[in-house]
Amino acid sequence: MAESIKTILGRNIKNLRLQRGLSQSQLAEMVDVSFRYISYVECGKSFPSSEVLESLSQALNVPVYLLFCNNEAHDEHIDTELKSAIVDSLNEFQSSIEKLRNRINTL
């Protein structure tokens, strides 16, 4: 039997919260709900409103859709972000090298 959306959502919120080193109370304060409400959501006993979902995604720094994804989709998103960050860093590095070469050539 497939997992319910509440179960997937709750597990993802809990995993993301723990990855960021946040307690339920800290996340609750960031989202302006009670820590008990966060607990109910994480256990799959409660389903947040769209406003709370947006607040959770902002507090956990992920797009809303990732709160509903299985681990593979989340990992793929992280891999894509990491690849993008690496490419950006390499491009900046290459640009710095080119500027340095130009300065050396003008000496």
MOGI-V275929 format. One record per residue. N is the residue number from 0. RES is the residue in one letter. PHI is phi in radians with two decimals (none if undefined). D_CENTER is the distance of its C-alpha to the mean C-alpha in whole Angstrom. Layout:
[[N & RES & PHI & D_CENTER] [N & RES & PHI & D_CENTER]]
This chain:
[[0 & M & none & 28] [1 & A & -1.26 & 24] [2 & E & -1.19 & 21] [3 & S & -1.30 & 21] [4 & I & -1.10 & 18] [5 & K & -1.11 & 18] [6 & T & -1.16 & 18] [7 & I & -1.09 & 15] [8 & L & -1.03 & 13] [9 & G & -1.06 & 14] [10 & R & -1.10 & 14] [11 & N & -1.14 & 10] [12 & I & -1.10 & 10] [13 & K & -1.08 & 12] [14 & N & -1.07 & 10] [15 & L & -1.15 & 7] [16 & R & -1.06 & 9] [17 & L & -1.17 & 12] [18 & Q & -1.05 & 9] [19 & R & -1.63 & 9] [20 & G & 1.21 & 13] [21 & L & -1.78 & 13] [22 & S & -1.47 & 16] [23 & Q & -1.07 & 16] [24 & S & -1.12 & 19] [25 & Q & -1.12 & 16] [26 & L & -1.12 & 13] [27 & A & -1.02 & 16] [28 & E & -1.12 & 18] [29 & M & -1.14 & 15] [30 & V & -1.70 & 15] [31 & D & 1.15 & 19] [32 & V & -2.36 & 19] [33 & S & -1.44 & 21] [34 & F & -1.15 & 20] [35 & R & -1.13 & 22] [36 & Y & -1.10 & 20] [37 & I & -1.05 & 17] [38 & S & -1.05 & 19] [39 & Y & -1.09 & 21] [40 & V & -1.15 & 17] [41 & E & -1.09 & 16] [42 & C & -1.50 & 20] [43 & G & 1.38 & 20] [44 & K & -1.62 & 23] [45 & S & -2.44 & 21] [46 & F & -2.09 & 19] [47 & P & -1.27 & 18] [48 & S & -1.21 & 19] [49 & S & -1.09 & 17] [50 & E & -1.16 & 17] [51 & V & -1.20 & 15] [52 & L & -1.02 & 13] [53 & E & -1.11 & 12] [54 & S & -1.10 & 12] [55 & L & -1.09 & 10] [56 & S & -1.12 & 7] [57 & Q & -1.19 & 8] [58 & A & -1.13 & 9] [59 & L & -1.62 & 5] [60 & N & 1.03 & 4] [61 & V & -2.43 & 3] [62 & P & -1.13 & 7] [63 & V & -0.95 & 9] [64 & Y & -1.04 & 10] [65 & L & -1.20 & 8] [66 & L & -1.15 & 9] [67 & F & -1.84 & 12] [68 & C & -1.54 & 12] [69 & N & -1.28 & 13] [70 & N & -1.07 & 12] [71 & E & -1.08 & 14] [72 & A & -1.13 & 12] [73 & H & -1.13 & 9] [74 & D & -1.09 & 10] [75 & E & -1.11 & 12] [76 & H & -1.10 & 9] [77 & I & -1.10 & 8] [78 & D & -1.03 & 12] [79 & T & -1.13 & 12] [80 & E & -1.09 & 10] [81 & L & -1.13 & 12] [82 & K & -1.05 & 15] [83 & S & -1.09 & 15] [84 & A & -1.13 & 15] [85 & I & -1.14 & 18] [86 & V & -1.08 & 20] [87 & D & -1.05 & 19] [88 & S & -1.11 & 20] [89 & L & -1.13 & 23] [90 & N & -1.12 & 24] [91 & E & -1.12 & 24] [92 & F & -1.08 & 26] [93 & Q & -1.09 & 29] [94 & S & -1.09 & 29] [95 & S & -1.11 & 30] [96 & I & -1.08 & 33] [97 & E & -1.08 & 34] [98 & K & -1.11 & 35] [99 & L & -1.12 & 36] [100 & R & -1.05 & 39] [101 & N & -1.08 & 40] [102 & R & -1.13 & 41] [103 & I & -1.10 & 43] [104 & N & -1.17 & 44] [105 & T & -1.46 & 46] [106 & L & -1.37 & 47]]
